[in-house]
Amino acid sequence: MTAHIEFHQQQTLARVCVHYPERFNAMSRAMWLELRAVFEAIQRNRELRCVLISGEGAHFCAGGDISEYASFRFQEHTLREFHEVDVWPGLNAMLACDVPIVAEIRGTCMGAGVELASCCDIRLAAASAKFGAPIAKLGFPMAPREVALMARELGAMTARQMLLEAAVLDAATLAQRGFLTRVVADDALAGHAQDTVQRMLALAPQAARLNKQLIRASNSAPALMDQALTAINSAASENPQSIPPVAVPADAYAYADSAEHREGITAFLEKRPPVF
């Protein structure tokens, strides 16, 4: 199996790998479901003290698997299902995980990759890593909960720059803006990540879990989006959220059959510039 979320337990360390190297570790729909299952299992495992998440080979995660998009993105109900049933529960499983998560980021970290990184506690990056969410080039916006997550972790200005300008930013810039914990030379990243993990493994696991719970609680105070939006996805509202439930407008996915949405996806698949 090529596209999958790889999980290995090494004593008290969980190693999670986004594995789809031929697509720069893009996230397929099946991988989002696997991500949820992996992190829910990690949450239940009281032996674990730390999680290290990385991408296979030279990249962290290039975003979503665009080759799948035409099969579901152009119908509102299937588009909503993708974001609210596949993607968000996967991200939320990471956010709800009490075990500290360290991200080892190299190469490409775009779209879904930035979202995955946003769910981590410690973010370590290679100096040459690149970050962005240039989905405006594909003709569609980011889903509401995912925007809220990115805006909280990146900061509103950086989220706007990525989403509205389709800007791709380097690791030094994101470290300066507070998104990355540390940036190190490319050839030193693996060793630095291992050293970081070893320090964390030596700390009190109960304290770490309680600290994560307290940090989550402190993040729940400010509203993440306009609370006047009242149509909350019913399935999501049945489960406790790691960040406050974000009101999802009833028409949030009404753009599914829009011309620019179709054009953005089609142009990418046809390897040509989109015409919006």
VENRA-V564484 format. One line per field, one symbol per residue. phi: phi as a letter, one per 40 degrees, with the letter a starting at -180 (. if undefined). psi: psi as a letter, one per 30 degrees, with the letter a starting at -180 (. if undefined). Layout:
phi=???
psi=???
This chain:
phi=.ccaccbbbbfcbbbbbcbaccbfgcccccccccddccccccccccccbabbbabcgcbcachccccccccaccbdccccddccbccccccccccccccdbbbbbbgcbbfdcccccccccbbbbcdccbbiaccdccgacccdccccccccccgcccccccccbfcbbccccccccgcccabbddcbcdccccccccccccccccccccccccccccccccccadcccbccdcccccbcbcbddccbddbdbccdccccccccccccccfbccbc
psi=kejljkkkkjcgkkkkkjjiefhhhkjleeeeeeeeeefeeeefjffkflkjkllkbfldkgbljfffeffffgkeeeeeeeefedeeeeeeeeefkfkkkkkjklbkjkceeeeeefflekjkkkfgkkklihffffgllkleeeeeeeeeeekeeeeeeeeffhkklleeefeeggekelklkeffeeeeeeeeeeeeffljeeeeeeeeeeeeefffekkfljffjfjkkeeeffkkkflkkkkjkfgfgfgegleeeeeeeeeeeghlklj.
